[in-house]
Amino acid sequence: MTLEEVVGCNITDKKMDTVSQALEELLVAAQRQDCLTVGVYESAKLMNVDPDCVVLCVLATDEEDQDDIALQIHFTLLQAFCCDNDINILRVSGLRRLAQVLDEPTTVDNSEPRDFHCIIVTNPQCQPLKCQALKDVGNYCEESRCKNQWIPYLSLQER
């Protein structure tokens, strides 16, 4: 490895950590302001009704989800819709970390756990979501598109 490659890797790693932290902050802030929709079907319904209020679509998978054809088809359709409607998209791994960030309780009863494979952040016109984390994540998505990486990827690390 050259010095440029080593320094470049460190800068990229730091940027990814910063964006991961911003994403977590954004999800918590959006949840507090009731601007968060969780679940593939719930997200698709919301985007169909009011796509103009959607500012970010987070698609999350772990290794065991890679062979789930139905989920991959849903992701492809959601990604196409987001691209057509200028909605930022972010692919992430770390479903357990998402559940921790969103304070998902461990299910004691027999109820189904929430579906964290798709999370939508909305920004309604009447009461806009104002936080630096939204700008940081949006900038990261825009920078990625400028580098021809249309769907940026983040790996959320457990803490």
Disulfide bonds with the S-S distance in Angstrom:
none
